[in-house]
Amino acid sequence: MGYELLVTLEHTDKGVIATCEELNAVASGATEEEALKNLMQAVEALIETYGDEVKERLKERSLKVVEVP
C-alpha cells in the first residue's frame, strides 16, 4: 500500500531541499528529482525502523489542498 505525503521543495543556490514535515524527514539534491529520490530513501528508512508507528500515522489522516484567495 502506498501513501501520499505532502512534500515541500525549497530551491537554494546549492540545490533543492525536500521536506516532509509530517514525518520530520529532510533530504537534499542538486535537482528536484534527486532531492525527492533522497527523501523517499529517508522515508523508507523511517518505515523500516519505526514500521507500524509510521504506517498508522499515515493511515489515519487525509490530505486536502485548499486555495486561499
PDB file of N, H, CA, C and O in Angstrom:
ATOM      1  N   MET A   1       0.850  -1.182   0.000  1.00  0.00           N
ATOM      2  CA  MET A   1       0.000   0.000   0.000  1.00  0.00           C
ATOM      3  C   MET A   1       0.892   1.240   0.000  1.00  0.00           C
ATOM      4  O   MET A   1       1.849   1.328   0.769  1.00  0.00           O
ATOM      5  N   GLY A   2       0.571   2.180  -0.858  1.00  0.00           N
ATOM      6  H   GLY A   2      -0.206   2.109  -1.482  1.00  0.00           H
ATOM      7  CA  GLY A   2       1.324   3.423  -0.916  1.00  0.00           C
ATOM      8  C   GLY A   2       0.642   4.508  -0.098  1.00  0.00           C
ATOM      9  O   GLY A   2      -0.529   4.386   0.260  1.00  0.00           O
ATOM     10  N   TYR A   3       1.373   5.552   0.189  1.00  0.00           N
ATOM     11  H   TYR A   3       2.325   5.650  -0.102  1.00  0.00           H
ATOM     12  CA  TYR A   3       0.858   6.669   0.966  1.00  0.00           C
ATOM     13  C   TYR A   3       1.149   7.964   0.229  1.00  0.00           C
ATOM     14  O   TYR A   3       2.164   8.079  -0.458  1.00  0.00           O
ATOM     15  N   GLU A   4       0.273   8.924   0.370  1.00  0.00           N
ATOM     16  H   GLU A   4      -0.551   8.830   0.928  1.00  0.00           H
ATOM     17  CA  GLU A   4       0.519  10.256  -0.172  1.00  0.00           C
ATOM     18  C   GLU A   4       1.148  11.099   0.913  1.00  0.00           C
ATOM     19  O   GLU A   4       0.656  11.145   2.041  1.00  0.00           O
ATOM     20  N   LEU A   5       2.239  11.766   0.571  1.00  0.00           N
ATOM     21  H   LEU A   5       2.639  11.728  -0.344  1.00  0.00           H
ATOM     22  CA  LEU A   5       2.940  12.616   1.517  1.00  0.00           C
ATOM     23  C   LEU A   5       3.005  14.028   0.971  1.00  0.00           C
ATOM     24  O   LEU A   5       3.206  14.234  -0.226  1.00  0.00           O
ATOM     25  N   LEU A   6       2.836  14.982   1.840  1.00  0.00           N
ATOM     26  H   LEU A   6       2.672  14.815   2.812  1.00  0.00           H
ATOM     27  CA  LEU A   6       2.998  16.376   1.462  1.00  0.00           C
ATOM     28  C   LEU A   6       4.479  16.712   1.560  1.00  0.00           C
ATOM     29  O   LEU A   6       5.083  16.589   2.626  1.00  0.00           O
ATOM     30  N   VAL A   7       5.055  17.131   0.453  1.00  0.00           N
ATOM     31  H   VAL A   7       4.565  17.231  -0.413  1.00  0.00           H
ATOM     32  CA  VAL A   7       6.482  17.442   0.390  1.00  0.00           C
ATOM     33  C   VAL A   7       6.651  18.888  -0.057  1.00  0.00           C
ATOM     34  O   VAL A   7       6.039  19.330  -1.029  1.00  0.00           O
ATOM     35  N   THR A   8       7.484  19.607   0.664  1.00  0.00           N
ATOM     36  H   THR A   8       7.982  19.248   1.454  1.00  0.00           H
ATOM     37  CA  THR A   8       7.813  20.984   0.306  1.00  0.00           C
ATOM     38  C   THR A   8       9.188  20.991  -0.343  1.00  0.00           C
ATOM     39  O   THR A   8      10.131  20.398   0.182  1.00  0.00           O
ATOM     40  N   LEU A   9       9.302  21.666  -1.490  1.00  0.00           N
ATOM     41  H   LEU A   9       8.536  22.148  -1.915  1.00  0.00           H
ATOM     42  CA  LEU A   9      10.582  21.795  -2.179  1.00  0.00           C
ATOM     43  C   LEU A   9      11.058  23.235  -2.065  1.00  0.00           C
ATOM     44  O   LEU A   9      10.332  24.173  -2.396  1.00  0.00           O
ATOM     45  N   GLU A  10      12.278  23.392  -1.595  1.00  0.00           N
ATOM     46  H   GLU A  10      12.867  22.629  -1.327  1.00  0.00           H
ATOM     47  CA  GLU A  10      12.868  24.716  -1.457  1.00  0.00           C
ATOM     48  C   GLU A  10      14.114  24.781  -2.337  1.00  0.00           C
ATOM     49  O   GLU A  10      15.045  23.994  -2.167  1.00  0.00           O
ATOM     50  N   HIS A  11      14.123  25.719  -3.272  1.00  0.00           N
ATOM     51  H   HIS A  11      13.367  26.358  -3.410  1.00  0.00           H
ATOM     52  CA  HIS A  11      15.253  25.888  -4.175  1.00  0.00           C
ATOM     53  C   HIS A  11      16.251  26.862  -3.554  1.00  0.00           C
ATOM     54  O   HIS A  11      15.890  27.970  -3.157  1.00  0.00           O
ATOM     55  N   THR A  12      17.501  26.436  -3.476  1.00  0.00           N
ATOM     56  H   THR A  12      17.794  25.536  -3.798  1.00  0.00           H
ATOM     57  CA  THR A  12      18.563  27.286  -2.933  1.00  0.00           C
ATOM     58  C   THR A  12      19.656  27.418  -3.994  1.00  0.00           C
ATOM     59  O   THR A  12      19.595  26.784  -5.047  1.00  0.00           O
ATOM     60  N   ASP A  13      20.637  28.237  -3.706  1.00  0.00           N
ATOM     61  H   ASP A  13      20.687  28.752  -2.851  1.00  0.00           H
ATOM     62  CA  ASP A  13      21.744  28.381  -4.659  1.00  0.00           C
ATOM     63  C   ASP A  13      22.627  27.130  -4.705  1.00  0.00           C
ATOM     64  O   ASP A  13      23.478  27.008  -5.587  1.00  0.00           O
ATOM     65  N   LYS A  14      22.432  26.209  -3.769  1.00  0.00           N
ATOM     66  H   LYS A  14      21.741  26.308  -3.053  1.00  0.00           H
ATOM     67  CA  LYS A  14      23.223  24.969  -3.740  1.00  0.00           C
ATOM     68  C   LYS A  14      22.433  23.745  -4.163  1.00  0.00           C
ATOM     69  O   LYS A  14      22.974  22.640  -4.176  1.00  0.00           O
ATOM     70  N   GLY A  15      21.157  23.917  -4.513  1.00  0.00           N
ATOM     71  H   GLY A  15      20.717  24.815  -4.504  1.00  0.00           H
ATOM     72  CA  GLY A  15      20.348  22.778  -4.926  1.00  0.00           C
ATOM     73  C   GLY A  15      18.930  22.885  -4.410  1.00  0.00           C
ATOM     74  O   GLY A  15      18.377  23.978  -4.292  1.00  0.00           O
ATOM     75  N   VAL A  16      18.346  21.732  -4.101  1.00  0.00           N
ATOM     76  H   VAL A  16      18.795  20.844  -4.197  1.00  0.00           H
ATOM     77  CA  VAL A  16      16.951  21.661  -3.683  1.00  0.00           C
ATOM     78  C   VAL A  16      16.861  20.904  -2.367  1.00  0.00           C
ATOM     79  O   VAL A  16      17.519  19.882  -2.175  1.00  0.00           O
ATOM     80  N   ILE A  17      16.033  21.424  -1.461  1.00  0.00           N
ATOM     81  H   ILE A  17      15.498  22.255  -1.617  1.00  0.00           H
ATOM     82  CA  ILE A  17      15.776  20.765  -0.191  1.00  0.00           C
ATOM     83  C   ILE A  17      14.331  20.267  -0.226  1.00  0.00           C
ATOM     84  O   ILE A  17      13.406  21.040  -0.474  1.00  0.00           O
ATOM     85  N   ALA A  18      14.147  18.972   0.024  1.00  0.00           N
ATOM     86  H   ALA A  18      14.899  18.344   0.226  1.00  0.00           H
ATOM     87  CA  ALA A  18      12.814  18.365   0.074  1.00  0.00           C
ATOM     88  C   ALA A  18      12.503  18.045   1.525  1.00  0.00           C
ATOM     89  O   ALA A  18      13.294  17.399   2.212  1.00  0.00           O
ATOM     90  N   THR A  19      11.334  18.504   1.990  1.00  0.00           N
ATOM     91  H   THR A  19      10.691  19.028   1.431  1.00  0.00           H
ATOM     92  CA  THR A  19      10.956  18.318   3.386  1.00  0.00           C
ATOM     93  C   THR A  19       9.577  17.687   3.494  1.00  0.00           C
ATOM     94  O   THR A  19       8.634  18.117   2.831  1.00  0.00           O
ATOM     95  N   CYS A  20       9.468  16.674   4.328  1.00  0.00           N
ATOM     96  H   CYS A  20      10.235  16.324   4.866  1.00  0.00           H
ATOM     97  CA  CYS A  20       8.177  16.097   4.699  1.00  0.00           C
ATOM     98  C   CYS A  20       8.038  16.338   6.196  1.00  0.00           C
ATOM     99  O   CYS A  20       8.505  15.539   7.008  1.00  0.00           O
ATOM    100  N   GLU A  21       7.387  17.452   6.560  1.00  0.00           N
ATOM    101  H   GLU A  21       7.007  18.102   5.901  1.00  0.00           H
ATOM    102  CA  GLU A  21       7.273  17.839   7.965  1.00  0.00           C
ATOM    103  C   GLU A  21       6.486  16.813   8.772  1.00  0.00           C
ATOM    104  O   GLU A  21       6.745  16.616   9.960  1.00  0.00           O
ATOM    105  N   GLU A  22       5.547  16.178   8.136  1.00  0.00           N
ATOM    106  H   GLU A  22       5.336  16.338   7.171  1.00  0.00           H
ATOM    107  CA  GLU A  22       4.699  15.188   8.800  1.00  0.00           C
ATOM    108  C   GLU A  22       5.520  14.049   9.418  1.00  0.00           C
ATOM    109  O   GLU A  22       5.160  13.516  10.468  1.00  0.00           O
ATOM    110  N   LEU A  23       6.624  13.683   8.758  1.00  0.00           N
ATOM    111  H   LEU A  23       6.917  14.116   7.906  1.00  0.00           H
ATOM    112  CA  LEU A  23       7.487  12.608   9.262  1.00  0.00           C
ATOM    113  C   LEU A  23       8.835  13.122   9.744  1.00  0.00           C
ATOM    114  O   LEU A  23       9.722  12.337  10.079  1.00  0.00           O
ATOM    115  N   ASN A  24       8.988  14.443   9.779  1.00  0.00           N
ATOM    116  H   ASN A  24       8.267  15.081   9.507  1.00  0.00           H
ATOM    117  CA  ASN A  24      10.262  15.054  10.168  1.00  0.00           C
ATOM    118  C   ASN A  24      11.413  14.521   9.324  1.00  0.00           C
ATOM    119  O   ASN A  24      12.484  14.206   9.841  1.00  0.00           O
ATOM    120  N   ALA A  25      11.177  14.426   8.020  1.00  0.00           N
ATOM    121  H   ALA A  25      10.307  14.682   7.600  1.00  0.00           H
ATOM    122  CA  ALA A  25      12.191  13.918   7.096  1.00  0.00           C
ATOM    123  C   ALA A  25      12.630  15.031   6.157  1.00  0.00           C
ATOM    124  O   ALA A  25      11.804  15.775   5.628  1.00  0.00           O
ATOM    125  N   VAL A  26      13.943  15.138   5.956  1.00  0.00           N
ATOM    126  H   VAL A  26      14.614  14.535   6.385  1.00  0.00           H
ATOM    127  CA  VAL A  26      14.518  16.164   5.088  1.00  0.00           C
ATOM    128  C   VAL A  26      15.619  15.518   4.262  1.00  0.00           C
ATOM    129  O   VAL A  26      16.368  14.674   4.754  1.00  0.00           O
ATOM    130  N   ALA A  27      15.708  15.928   2.992  1.00  0.00           N
ATOM    131  H   ALA A  27      15.099  16.613   2.592  1.00  0.00           H
ATOM    132  CA  ALA A  27      16.783  15.466   2.121  1.00  0.00           C
ATOM    133  C   ALA A  27      17.081  16.565   1.114  1.00  0.00           C
ATOM    134  O   ALA A  27      16.277  17.475   0.911  1.00  0.00           O
ATOM    135  N   SER A  28      18.235  16.469   0.494  1.00  0.00           N
ATOM    136  H   SER A  28      18.888  15.730   0.659  1.00  0.00           H
ATOM    137  CA  SER A  28      18.603  17.475  -0.498  1.00  0.00           C
ATOM    138  C   SER A  28      19.175  16.800  -1.732  1.00  0.00           C
ATOM    139  O   SER A  28      19.479  15.607  -1.734  1.00  0.00           O
ATOM    140  N   GLY A  29      19.312  17.596  -2.776  1.00  0.00           N
ATOM    141  H   GLY A  29      19.066  18.565  -2.775  1.00  0.00           H
ATOM    142  CA  GLY A  29      19.897  17.116  -4.015  1.00  0.00           C
ATOM    143  C   GLY A  29      20.156  18.284  -4.943  1.00  0.00           C
ATOM    144  O   GLY A  29      19.694  19.399  -4.704  1.00  0.00           O
ATOM    145  N   ALA A  30      20.892  18.019  -5.995  1.00  0.00           N
ATOM    146  H   ALA A  30      21.268  17.112  -6.189  1.00  0.00           H
ATOM    147  CA  ALA A  30      21.206  19.057  -6.967  1.00  0.00           C
ATOM    148  C   ALA A  30      19.975  19.463  -7.771  1.00  0.00           C
ATOM    149  O   ALA A  30      19.885  20.596  -8.243  1.00  0.00           O
ATOM    150  N   THR A  31      19.020  18.533  -7.929  1.00  0.00           N
ATOM    151  H   THR A  31      19.093  17.612  -7.546  1.00  0.00           H
ATOM    152  CA  THR A  31      17.793  18.780  -8.687  1.00  0.00           C
ATOM    153  C   THR A  31      16.587  18.355  -7.851  1.00  0.00           C
ATOM    154  O   THR A  31      16.744  17.702  -6.820  1.00  0.00           O
ATOM    155  N   GLU A  32      15.387  18.723  -8.292  1.00  0.00           N
ATOM    156  H   GLU A  32      15.259  19.254  -9.130  1.00  0.00           H
ATOM    157  CA  GLU A  32      14.171  18.277  -7.616  1.00  0.00           C
ATOM    158  C   GLU A  32      14.103  16.758  -7.594  1.00  0.00           C
ATOM    159  O   GLU A  32      13.792  16.155  -6.567  1.00  0.00           O
ATOM    160  N   GLU A  33      14.394  16.150  -8.727  1.00  0.00           N
ATOM    161  H   GLU A  33      14.647  16.640  -9.562  1.00  0.00           H
ATOM    162  CA  GLU A  33      14.320  14.693  -8.833  1.00  0.00           C
ATOM    163  C   GLU A  33      15.258  14.015  -7.836  1.00  0.00           C
ATOM    164  O   GLU A  33      14.879  13.044  -7.181  1.00  0.00           O
ATOM    165  N   GLU A  34      16.480  14.528  -7.725  1.00  0.00           N
ATOM    166  H   GLU A  34      16.788  15.316  -8.257  1.00  0.00           H
ATOM    167  CA  GLU A  34      17.449  13.946  -6.808  1.00  0.00           C
ATOM    168  C   GLU A  34      17.026  14.154  -5.354  1.00  0.00           C
ATOM    169  O   GLU A  34      17.146  13.242  -4.536  1.00  0.00           O
ATOM    170  N   ALA A  35      16.536  15.337  -5.033  1.00  0.00           N
ATOM    171  H   ALA A  35      16.438  16.077  -5.698  1.00  0.00           H
ATOM    172  CA  ALA A  35      16.081  15.613  -3.672  1.00  0.00           C
ATOM    173  C   ALA A  35      14.906  14.712  -3.306  1.00  0.00           C
ATOM    174  O   ALA A  35      14.854  14.186  -2.194  1.00  0.00           O
ATOM    175  N   LEU A  36      13.962  14.530  -4.230  1.00  0.00           N
ATOM    176  H   LEU A  36      14.004  14.957  -5.133  1.00  0.00           H
ATOM    177  CA  LEU A  36      12.814  13.659  -3.976  1.00  0.00           C
ATOM    178  C   LEU A  36      13.239  12.199  -3.826  1.00  0.00           C
ATOM    179  O   LEU A  36      12.725  11.483  -2.966  1.00  0.00           O
ATOM    180  N   LYS A  37      14.164  11.768  -4.652  1.00  0.00           N
ATOM    181  H   LYS A  37      14.582  12.350  -5.351  1.00  0.00           H
ATOM    182  CA  LYS A  37      14.681  10.398  -4.553  1.00  0.00           C
ATOM    183  C   LYS A  37      15.329  10.191  -3.187  1.00  0.00           C
ATOM    184  O   LYS A  37      15.096   9.173  -2.536  1.00  0.00           O
ATOM    185  N   ASN A  38      16.137  11.146  -2.756  1.00  0.00           N
ATOM    186  H   ASN A  38      16.327  11.973  -3.285  1.00  0.00           H
ATOM    187  CA  ASN A  38      16.804  11.046  -1.459  1.00  0.00           C
ATOM    188  C   ASN A  38      15.799  11.089  -0.309  1.00  0.00           C
ATOM    189  O   ASN A  38      15.969  10.397   0.694  1.00  0.00           O
ATOM    190  N   LEU A  39      14.751  11.903  -0.458  1.00  0.00           N
ATOM    191  H   LEU A  39      14.613  12.465  -1.273  1.00  0.00           H
ATOM    192  CA  LEU A  39      13.725  11.968   0.574  1.00  0.00           C
ATOM    193  C   LEU A  39      12.979  10.639   0.672  1.00  0.00           C
ATOM    194  O   LEU A  39      12.686  10.171   1.773  1.00  0.00           O
ATOM    195  N   MET A  40      12.676  10.039  -0.457  1.00  0.00           N
ATOM    196  H   MET A  40      12.913  10.419  -1.351  1.00  0.00           H
ATOM    197  CA  MET A  40      11.977   8.756  -0.436  1.00  0.00           C
ATOM    198  C   MET A  40      12.831   7.685   0.238  1.00  0.00           C
ATOM    199  O   MET A  40      12.301   6.826   0.943  1.00  0.00           O
ATOM    200  N   GLN A  41      14.132   7.729   0.031  1.00  0.00           N
ATOM    201  H   GLN A  41      14.562   8.427  -0.541  1.00  0.00           H
ATOM    202  CA  GLN A  41      15.016   6.788   0.725  1.00  0.00           C
ATOM    203  C   GLN A  41      14.969   7.021   2.227  1.00  0.00           C
ATOM    204  O   GLN A  41      14.974   6.064   3.002  1.00  0.00           O
ATOM    205  N   ALA A  42      14.923   8.278   2.648  1.00  0.00           N
ATOM    206  H   ALA A  42      14.919   9.056   2.019  1.00  0.00           H
ATOM    207  CA  ALA A  42      14.832   8.601   4.074  1.00  0.00           C
ATOM    208  C   ALA A  42      13.509   8.115   4.657  1.00  0.00           C
ATOM    209  O   ALA A  42      13.478   7.572   5.761  1.00  0.00           O
ATOM    210  N   VAL A  43      12.417   8.309   3.918  1.00  0.00           N
ATOM    211  H   VAL A  43      12.443   8.750   3.021  1.00  0.00           H
ATOM    212  CA  VAL A  43      11.104   7.855   4.382  1.00  0.00           C
ATOM    213  C   VAL A  43      11.074   6.339   4.472  1.00  0.00           C
ATOM    214  O   VAL A  43      10.540   5.787   5.434  1.00  0.00           O
ATOM    215  N   GLU A  44      11.639   5.659   3.487  1.00  0.00           N
ATOM    216  H   GLU A  44      12.074   6.107   2.706  1.00  0.00           H
ATOM    217  CA  GLU A  44      11.702   4.193   3.524  1.00  0.00           C
ATOM    218  C   GLU A  44      12.483   3.715   4.746  1.00  0.00           C
ATOM    219  O   GLU A  44      12.105   2.726   5.374  1.00  0.00           O
ATOM    220  N   ALA A  45      13.568   4.411   5.087  1.00  0.00           N
ATOM    221  H   ALA A  45      13.875   5.214   4.577  1.00  0.00           H
ATOM    222  CA  ALA A  45      14.358   4.055   6.270  1.00  0.00           C
ATOM    223  C   ALA A  45      13.535   4.260   7.542  1.00  0.00           C
ATOM    224  O   ALA A  45      13.613   3.454   8.469  1.00  0.00           O
ATOM    225  N   LEU A  46      12.743   5.343   7.587  1.00  0.00           N
ATOM    226  H   LEU A  46      12.680   5.998   6.834  1.00  0.00           H
ATOM    227  CA  LEU A  46      11.873   5.571   8.744  1.00  0.00           C
ATOM    228  C   LEU A  46      10.851   4.450   8.889  1.00  0.00           C
ATOM    229  O   LEU A  46      10.593   3.974   9.994  1.00  0.00           O
ATOM    230  N   ILE A  47      10.274   4.036   7.773  1.00  0.00           N
ATOM    231  H   ILE A  47      10.483   4.424   6.875  1.00  0.00           H
ATOM    232  CA  ILE A  47       9.279   2.961   7.808  1.00  0.00           C
ATOM    233  C   ILE A  47       9.934   1.653   8.243  1.00  0.00           C
ATOM    234  O   ILE A  47       9.342   0.895   9.011  1.00  0.00           O
ATOM    235  N   GLU A  48      11.142   1.377   7.765  1.00  0.00           N
ATOM    236  H   GLU A  48      11.623   1.992   7.140  1.00  0.00           H
ATOM    237  CA  GLU A  48      11.851   0.161   8.187  1.00  0.00           C
ATOM    238  C   GLU A  48      12.147   0.195   9.680  1.00  0.00           C
ATOM    239  O   GLU A  48      12.035  -0.825  10.360  1.00  0.00           O
ATOM    240  N   THR A  49      12.525   1.366  10.192  1.00  0.00           N
ATOM    241  H   THR A  49      12.616   2.195   9.640  1.00  0.00           H
ATOM    242  CA  THR A  49      12.914   1.491  11.592  1.00  0.00           C
ATOM    243  C   THR A  49      11.712   1.529  12.528  1.00  0.00           C
ATOM    244  O   THR A  49      11.692   0.845  13.551  1.00  0.00           O
ATOM    245  N   TYR A  50      10.707   2.336  12.171  1.00  0.00           N
ATOM    246  H   TYR A  50      10.724   2.892  11.339  1.00  0.00           H
ATOM    247  CA  TYR A  50       9.580   2.561  13.072  1.00  0.00           C
ATOM    248  C   TYR A  50       8.289   1.889  12.608  1.00  0.00           C
ATOM    249  O   TYR A  50       7.269   1.963  13.294  1.00  0.00           O
ATOM    250  N   GLY A  51       8.328   1.241  11.458  1.00  0.00           N
ATOM    251  H   GLY A  51       9.156   1.181  10.900  1.00  0.00           H
ATOM    252  CA  GLY A  51       7.250   0.434  10.899  1.00  0.00           C
ATOM    253  C   GLY A  51       5.839   0.860  11.189  1.00  0.00           C
ATOM    254  O   GLY A  51       5.335   1.822  10.610  1.00  0.00           O
ATOM    255  N   ASP A  52       5.196   0.135  12.098  1.00  0.00           N
ATOM    256  H   ASP A  52       5.605  -0.647  12.569  1.00  0.00           H
ATOM    257  CA  ASP A  52       3.770   0.320  12.351  1.00  0.00           C
ATOM    258  C   ASP A  52       3.426   1.715  12.842  1.00  0.00           C
ATOM    259  O   ASP A  52       2.368   2.243  12.502  1.00  0.00           O
ATOM    260  N   GLU A  53       4.297   2.320  13.633  1.00  0.00           N
ATOM    261  H   GLU A  53       5.157   1.891  13.909  1.00  0.00           H
ATOM    262  CA  GLU A  53       4.039   3.672  14.136  1.00  0.00           C
ATOM    263  C   GLU A  53       3.901   4.669  12.986  1.00  0.00           C
ATOM    264  O   GLU A  53       2.989   5.496  12.982  1.00  0.00           O
ATOM    265  N   VAL A  54       4.809   4.587  12.012  1.00  0.00           N
ATOM    266  H   VAL A  54       5.549   3.915  12.015  1.00  0.00           H
ATOM    267  CA  VAL A  54       4.763   5.484  10.853  1.00  0.00           C
ATOM    268  C   VAL A  54       3.551   5.166   9.998  1.00  0.00           C
ATOM    269  O   VAL A  54       2.844   6.075   9.564  1.00  0.00           O
ATOM    270  N   LYS A  55       3.302   3.897   9.751  1.00  0.00           N
ATOM    271  H   LYS A  55       3.876   3.158  10.103  1.00  0.00           H
ATOM    272  CA  LYS A  55       2.175   3.495   8.912  1.00  0.00           C
ATOM    273  C   LYS A  55       0.844   3.933   9.519  1.00  0.00           C
ATOM    274  O   LYS A  55      -0.046   4.378   8.794  1.00  0.00           O
ATOM    275  N   GLU A  56       0.696   3.814  10.825  1.00  0.00           N
ATOM    276  H   GLU A  56       1.418   3.452  11.414  1.00  0.00           H
ATOM    277  CA  GLU A  56      -0.542   4.245  11.479  1.00  0.00           C
ATOM    278  C   GLU A  56      -0.722   5.751  11.361  1.00  0.00           C
ATOM    279  O   GLU A  56      -1.830   6.231  11.123  1.00  0.00           O
ATOM    280  N   ARG A  57       0.355   6.490  11.527  1.00  0.00           N
ATOM    281  H   ARG A  57       1.256   6.101  11.720  1.00  0.00           H
ATOM    282  CA  ARG A  57       0.283   7.951  11.410  1.00  0.00           C
ATOM    283  C   ARG A  57      -0.188   8.339  10.011  1.00  0.00           C
ATOM    284  O   ARG A  57      -1.008   9.245   9.859  1.00  0.00           O
ATOM    285  N   LEU A  58       0.326   7.656   8.995  1.00  0.00           N
ATOM    286  H   LEU A  58       0.992   6.920   9.119  1.00  0.00           H
ATOM    287  CA  LEU A  58      -0.035   7.976   7.620  1.00  0.00           C
ATOM    288  C   LEU A  58      -1.445   7.504   7.273  1.00  0.00           C
ATOM    289  O   LEU A  58      -2.145   8.160   6.502  1.00  0.00           O
ATOM    290  N   LYS A  59      -1.855   6.394   7.826  1.00  0.00           N
ATOM    291  H   LYS A  59      -1.286   5.861   8.452  1.00  0.00           H
ATOM    292  CA  LYS A  59      -3.151   5.816   7.503  1.00  0.00           C
ATOM    293  C   LYS A  59      -4.298   6.620   8.098  1.00  0.00           C
ATOM    294  O   LYS A  59      -5.384   6.658   7.519  1.00  0.00           O
ATOM    295  N   GLU A  60      -4.083   7.257   9.234  1.00  0.00           N
ATOM    296  H   GLU A  60      -3.201   7.226   9.705  1.00  0.00           H
ATOM    297  CA  GLU A  60      -5.153   7.909   9.963  1.00  0.00           C
ATOM    298  C   GLU A  60      -5.378   9.359   9.575  1.00  0.00           C
ATOM    299  O   GLU A  60      -6.009  10.101  10.326  1.00  0.00           O
ATOM    300  N   ARG A  61      -4.884   9.777   8.436  1.00  0.00           N
ATOM    301  H   ARG A  61      -4.371   9.174   7.825  1.00  0.00           H
ATOM    302  CA  ARG A  61      -5.087  11.160   8.012  1.00  0.00           C
ATOM    303  C   ARG A  61      -5.352  11.211   6.519  1.00  0.00           C
ATOM    304  O   ARG A  61      -5.129  10.243   5.793  1.00  0.00           O
ATOM    305  N   SER A  62      -5.829  12.358   6.084  1.00  0.00           N
ATOM    306  H   SER A  62      -6.009  13.145   6.674  1.00  0.00           H
ATOM    307  CA  SER A  62      -6.040  12.574   4.660  1.00  0.00           C
ATOM    308  C   SER A  62      -5.502  13.948   4.296  1.00  0.00           C
ATOM    309  O   SER A  62      -5.400  14.836   5.142  1.00  0.00           O
ATOM    310  N   LEU A  63      -5.166  14.104   3.041  1.00  0.00           N
ATOM    311  H   LEU A  63      -5.249  13.383   2.354  1.00  0.00           H
ATOM    312  CA  LEU A  63      -4.649  15.379   2.553  1.00  0.00           C
ATOM    313  C   LEU A  63      -5.720  16.086   1.744  1.00  0.00           C
ATOM    314  O   LEU A  63      -6.461  15.459   0.987  1.00  0.00           O
ATOM    315  N   LYS A  64      -5.793  17.374   1.909  1.00  0.00           N
ATOM    316  H   LYS A  64      -5.192  17.884   2.524  1.00  0.00           H
ATOM    317  CA  LYS A  64      -6.714  18.176   1.118  1.00  0.00           C
ATOM    318  C   LYS A  64      -6.013  19.491   0.806  1.00  0.00           C
ATOM    319  O   LYS A  64      -5.436  20.127   1.688  1.00  0.00           O
ATOM    320  N   VAL A  65      -6.071  19.879  -0.436  1.00  0.00           N
ATOM    321  H   VAL A  65      -6.540  19.362  -1.152  1.00  0.00           H
ATOM    322  CA  VAL A  65      -5.488  21.148  -0.858  1.00  0.00           C
ATOM    323  C   VAL A  65      -6.593  22.189  -0.865  1.00  0.00           C
ATOM    324  O   VAL A  65      -7.644  21.993  -1.477  1.00  0.00           O
ATOM    325  N   VAL A  66      -6.346  23.292  -0.182  1.00  0.00           N
ATOM    326  H   VAL A  66      -5.493  23.451   0.315  1.00  0.00           H
ATOM    327  CA  VAL A  66      -7.317  24.375  -0.167  1.00  0.00           C
ATOM    328  C   VAL A  66      -6.652  25.611  -0.762  1.00  0.00           C
ATOM    329  O   VAL A  66      -5.452  25.836  -0.601  1.00  0.00           O
ATOM    330  N   GLU A  67      -7.451  26.389  -1.439  1.00  0.00           N
ATOM    331  H   GLU A  67      -8.426  26.206  -1.569  1.00  0.00           H
ATOM    332  CA  GLU A  67      -6.942  27.595  -2.082  1.00  0.00           C
ATOM    333  C   GLU A  67      -7.328  28.796  -1.225  1.00  0.00           C
ATOM    334  O   GLU A  67      -8.483  28.952  -0.828  1.00  0.00           O
ATOM    335  N   VAL A  68      -6.348  29.628  -0.952  1.00  0.00           N
ATOM    336  H   VAL A  68      -5.410  29.501  -1.274  1.00  0.00           H
ATOM    337  CA  VAL A  68      -6.599  30.826  -0.169  1.00  0.00           C
ATOM    338  C   VAL A  68      -6.544  32.030  -1.111  1.00  0.00           C
ATOM    339  O   VAL A  68      -5.549  32.232  -1.808  1.00  0.00           O
ATOM    340  N   PRO A  69      -7.600  32.817  -1.130  1.00  0.00           N
ATOM    341  CA  PRO A  69      -7.633  33.954  -2.053  1.00  0.00           C
ATOM    342  C   PRO A  69      -6.617  35.036  -1.683  1.00  0.00           C
ATOM    343  O   PRO A  69      -6.524  36.056  -2.366  1.00  0.00           O
TER     344      PRO A  69
END
